[in-house]
C-alpha cells in the first residue's frame, strides 16, 4: 500500500464502534502497540487519536494513529514508513 497522497475523511467525528474509541479500534485490530508519535510524515507530535484517512488510489477507509493537529489537516499528506493501516469498516473488524 502507498504512503503517499492521503487525506483526512470528513464527517467522521460522530462515528463510533464497539471498541470504544478509534484509538482502541486501531490497537485491537493492528496487532501492534500504540505508537508514541503521529503517523503523518514530518510530524513529531504525540499520537492521541485514531484518524480516518482515505486515498484516491487505495480502496476503503483506514484508521491510523495521529495527533489532533494532523487529524484536522485539509491538504493531502504522506504517511511515515511502515505505518499499519487498519480498516475503518466495522463489519471487517470489530463487529464480526
Secondary structure, DSSP 8 states (H G I E B T S, - for coil): --SSSEEE-TT-TT---TTSSHHHHHHHHHSS---SB-SBTT--SB--EEEEEEETTEEEEEEEEE-TTGGG--S-B-B-TT---EE--GGGTTT-
